[in-house]
Amino acid sequence: MSEHESAPVTAPRKNIEETAQTKFPRGLVVRLFAYLVAGHIFAGFLYLLFEVGGK
């Protein structure tokens, strides 16, 4: 490097413990979202069954 070029500035890396405590694994987030959506669809289906069956 010449004296006029500067080194790229990088953010300090977090250690593994800080990263693990602040960020969920991607697979867990996807699975949780899928379960929430599926759970609401199932609950809506049950509600519909009870509404139709109650008439």
N, C-alpha and C positions, 0 to 999 in steps of 0.2 A: 504494500500500500504506500502511496505517496503521502506526504504530509498534508495534502489538501483533501484527501479522501477520508471520510469518517467511517467507522465501523457501524454496521446496522445496529439500531437500538432494539433490544428485545426486552420484553417484560420478564421480570424474575419468575422463575418456575416455582410453582407451589409443590410442597412435598406431597407424598401419596396420601398421608392421613388427612390433610386439609381438603384435597380433591375428593376423597372418598366420603367425607362428611358433608360436603356441600353439593354434590351432584349425584343424582340417581343414575344407575345404568340404563342405557337406552332401551334394552329389551324389557326391563321392568316397567318403564313408562308406557311402552307400546302395549304390553300385556294388561296393565292397569286400565288404560283407555279402552281397550277392547272389552274387558270385563264390565266396565261401567256402561258402555253402549249396549252390550248384550243383555245386561241386567235390566236396563230400562226398557228394552224391547220386550223382554220376557214379562216384566211387570205390566207393561201396557197390554200385552196379549191376555194376561190373567184378568186384568180390569175389564177388558172387552168381553171376555167369557162371562164374567159375573154380571155385567150390565145386560147382556143378551139373555142370559139364563134367568135373570130376575124379572123379566117382563112376561 
